[in-house]
Amino acid sequence: MTEIDDLPVALVTGASRGLGAAMAEALAPAHHVIAVARTVGALEELDDRIKARGGQATLAPMDITNRDAMAQLCRAIHDRWGRIALWVHAAVHAAPLGPAAHLGEKDWERSVAVNVTATGILIPFLAPLLGEEGAAVFLDDPRAGARFFGAYGATKAAQIALARSWQAESAKTGPRIHILAPAPMPTATRARFYPGEDRATLAPPRDEAARLLALLDTAPGT
């Protein structure tokens, strides 16, 4: 088996389920994956799947809104590996749909904390670890401004706006910032938004992970 220090490191935030988990699995054959999520059981299941395919992972059961925990994780990554090759940011809080005039305060605060504030903390933490040669992936969603998507749409749009600023600022110096648009998938998040949808027509997360990761080689700066 390839030694852990011989593999490039990929950090996946939001790795326990859905596209984040699929991205972690897709990266595992060629990377040592650091999988971050709050749900320990789901991370352990991901680890089992990665190991079954001959891959290696480090599990980090953490809440990305905990600044001190994220600082500790980044310091540990620096001390152990020195750098990371790739960061995939798949963590998201999907607030229940509802009219903007009836936003729930707790869901709004959680949406801002996960989708915006944590991203604003993680980018400065991870930029030095990515260096000039690394790459970061953000996942776009076009539903900002759509009816009933107020909390999710507004905070996801703010996250992507921040990523686009970083992309423009680092275009000549690195790291490479990719903003990719996943196809609709039968994830738990989408099920909350469209409970009556025919899930058989949606793209499997594993297939979508492979498609998106292929774009990193063919469309730098996307």
C-alpha positions as CSV (number, residue, x, y, z in Angstrom):
1,M,0.0,0.0,0.0
2,T,1.2,3.5,-0.7
3,E,2.5,5.3,2.3
4,I,0.4,8.1,3.7
5,D,3.1,10.7,3.2
6,D,3.5,9.7,-0.5
7,L,0.0,10.9,-1.4
8,P,-1.2,14.4,-2.0
9,V,-3.7,15.6,0.6
10,A,-7.2,16.5,-0.2
11,L,-9.4,18.2,2.4
12,V,-13.2,17.8,2.0
13,T,-15.4,19.9,4.2
14,G,-19.0,18.5,4.4
15,A,-17.8,15.0,3.6
16,S,-20.3,12.9,5.5
17,R,-23.1,12.6,2.9
18,G,-24.2,13.5,-0.6
19,L,-21.8,15.1,-3.0
20,G,-19.2,15.7,-0.4
21,A,-18.9,12.0,0.5
22,A,-18.9,11.1,-3.2
23,M,-16.1,13.6,-3.8
24,A,-14.1,12.2,-0.9
25,E,-14.5,8.6,-2.3
26,A,-13.6,9.7,-5.8
27,L,-10.4,11.5,-4.6
28,A,-9.3,8.6,-2.3
29,P,-7.5,6.4,-4.9
30,A,-5.0,9.2,-5.6
31,H,-5.1,11.3,-2.4
32,H,-5.0,11.0,1.3
33,V,-8.4,12.4,2.2
34,I,-9.1,14.5,5.3
35,A,-12.8,14.2,5.8
36,V,-14.5,16.9,7.9
37,A,-18.1,16.7,9.0
38,R,-20.2,16.8,12.2
39,T,-21.7,13.3,11.9
40,V,-19.3,10.7,13.3
41,G,-21.2,7.7,12.1
42,A,-21.5,8.9,8.6
43,L,-17.7,9.7,8.5
44,E,-17.0,6.2,9.8
45,E,-19.1,4.7,7.0
46,L,-17.2,6.9,4.5
47,D,-13.9,5.6,5.9
48,D,-15.1,2.0,5.5
49,R,-15.9,2.6,1.8
50,I,-12.6,4.3,1.2
51,K,-10.6,1.5,2.8
52,A,-12.6,-1.1,0.9
53,R,-11.3,0.5,-2.3
54,G,-7.7,0.6,-1.0
55,G,-7.7,4.3,-0.1
56,Q,-6.7,6.2,3.1
57,A,-8.5,8.8,5.1
58,T,-8.2,10.9,8.2
59,L,-11.6,11.6,9.9
60,A,-12.1,15.0,11.5
61,P,-15.5,15.0,13.2
62,M,-15.8,18.8,13.6
63,D,-18.2,21.6,13.1
64,I,-16.8,24.1,10.6
65,T,-18.4,27.0,12.5
66,N,-16.1,26.3,15.4
67,R,-13.2,28.6,14.6
68,D,-10.8,27.2,17.2
69,A,-11.4,23.6,16.0
70,M,-10.7,24.7,12.4
71,A,-7.6,26.5,13.5
72,Q,-6.4,23.4,15.3
73,L,-7.1,21.2,12.3
74,C,-5.2,23.5,9.9
75,R,-2.3,23.6,12.3
76,A,-2.3,19.8,12.5
77,I,-2.3,19.5,8.7
78,H,0.6,21.9,8.5
79,D,2.6,20.0,11.1
80,R,1.9,16.6,9.6
81,W,1.9,17.3,5.8
82,G,3.0,20.9,5.3
83,R,0.4,21.6,2.6
84,I,-2.7,20.3,0.9
85,A,-3.2,19.8,-2.8
86,L,-7.0,20.3,-2.9
87,W,-9.8,21.7,-0.8
88,V,-13.4,20.7,-1.7
89,H,-15.9,22.8,0.2
90,A,-19.2,20.9,0.2
91,A,-20.5,21.8,3.6
92,V,-23.8,23.7,3.5
93,H,-26.8,24.4,5.8
94,A,-30.0,24.0,3.9
95,A,-32.7,25.9,5.8
96,P,-36.3,24.9,5.4
97,L,-38.0,26.6,2.5
98,G,-40.4,29.5,3.4
99,P,-41.3,33.1,2.7
100,A,-38.7,35.7,3.3
101,A,-41.2,37.5,5.6
102,H,-41.2,34.5,7.9
103,L,-37.6,33.6,8.2
104,G,-36.8,31.6,11.3
105,E,-34.1,33.3,13.3
106,K,-32.3,30.2,14.3
107,D,-32.2,28.8,10.7
108,W,-31.1,32.2,9.4
109,E,-28.3,32.4,11.9
110,R,-27.2,28.8,11.2
111,S,-27.3,29.5,7.4
112,V,-25.1,32.6,7.8
113,A,-22.7,30.7,10.2
114,V,-22.2,27.7,7.9
115,N,-22.6,29.1,4.4
116,V,-20.9,32.5,4.9
117,T,-18.9,33.0,8.1
118,A,-17.2,29.6,8.1
119,T,-16.2,30.1,4.5
120,G,-14.7,33.5,5.4
121,I,-12.7,31.9,8.2
122,L,-11.6,28.8,6.2
123,I,-10.2,30.7,3.2
124,P,-7.6,32.6,5.2
125,F,-6.8,29.4,7.1
126,L,-6.4,27.2,4.1
127,A,-4.8,29.6,1.5
128,P,-1.3,29.2,3.0
129,L,-1.7,25.4,3.0
130,L,-2.8,25.4,-0.6
131,G,0.1,27.7,-1.7
132,E,0.5,28.6,-5.3
133,E,0.0,25.1,-6.7
134,G,-3.1,24.0,-4.8
135,A,-6.7,24.2,-5.9
136,A,-10.0,24.8,-4.1
137,V,-13.5,23.8,-5.3
138,F,-16.7,25.6,-4.5
139,L,-20.1,24.3,-5.5
140,D,-22.4,26.9,-7.0
141,D,-26.2,26.9,-6.8
142,P,-28.4,29.1,-9.1
143,R,-31.4,29.5,-6.7
144,A,-30.5,32.8,-5.1
145,G,-33.6,35.0,-5.4
146,A,-35.9,32.1,-6.1
147,R,-39.3,32.0,-4.2
148,F,-39.0,30.5,-0.7
149,F,-35.2,30.0,-1.0
150,G,-34.4,33.2,1.0
151,A,-32.1,31.9,3.7
152,Y,-30.4,29.2,1.7
153,G,-30.2,31.2,-1.6
154,A,-28.9,34.4,0.0
155,T,-26.2,32.8,2.1
156,K,-25.1,30.4,-0.7
157,A,-24.8,33.3,-3.1
158,A,-22.7,35.2,-0.5
159,Q,-20.4,32.2,-0.2
160,I,-19.9,32.0,-4.0
161,A,-19.4,35.8,-4.2
162,L,-16.6,35.4,-1.7
163,A,-15.1,32.5,-3.7
164,R,-15.3,34.6,-6.9
165,S,-13.3,37.4,-5.3
166,W,-10.7,34.9,-4.2
167,Q,-10.7,33.4,-7.7
168,A,-10.1,36.8,-9.3
169,E,-7.4,37.8,-6.8
170,S,-5.4,34.5,-7.2
171,A,-5.8,34.1,-10.9
172,K,-2.1,34.9,-11.6
173,T,-0.5,33.7,-8.4
174,G,-2.5,30.7,-7.3
175,P,-4.1,28.8,-5.8
176,R,-6.5,27.9,-8.5
177,I,-10.1,28.5,-7.5
178,H,-12.8,26.4,-9.2
179,I,-16.5,27.3,-9.0
180,L,-18.5,24.4,-10.3
181,A,-22.2,23.8,-10.8
182,P,-23.4,20.3,-9.9
183,A,-26.3,18.7,-11.7
184,P,-29.4,17.9,-9.6
185,M,-28.7,14.8,-7.4
186,P,-30.9,12.7,-5.1
187,T,-29.3,14.0,-1.9
188,A,-30.9,14.6,1.4
189,T,-30.7,18.4,0.9
190,R,-32.5,18.3,-2.4
191,A,-35.2,16.0,-0.9
192,R,-35.9,18.7,1.6
193,F,-36.4,21.2,-1.2
194,Y,-38.4,18.9,-3.6
195,P,-40.0,16.1,-1.5
196,G,-42.2,14.9,-4.4
197,E,-39.6,14.8,-7.1
198,D,-38.9,11.7,-9.1
199,R,-35.4,10.9,-7.8
200,A,-34.8,8.3,-10.6
201,T,-34.2,11.2,-13.0
202,L,-31.4,12.7,-11.0
203,A,-27.7,12.3,-11.4
204,P,-26.0,9.8,-8.9
205,P,-23.6,11.7,-6.6
206,R,-20.8,9.3,-7.5
207,D,-21.2,10.0,-11.2
208,E,-21.4,13.8,-10.6
209,A,-18.3,13.7,-8.4
210,A,-16.3,12.1,-11.2
211,R,-17.7,14.6,-13.8
212,L,-16.8,17.6,-11.6
213,L,-13.4,16.4,-10.6
214,A,-12.6,15.8,-14.3
215,L,-13.2,19.6,-14.9
216,L,-10.3,20.5,-12.7
217,D,-7.9,19.3,-15.4
218,T,-9.8,20.6,-18.3
219,A,-11.1,24.0,-17.1
220,P,-8.6,25.8,-14.8
221,G,-10.0,29.0,-13.4
222,T,-13.6,27.9,-14.0
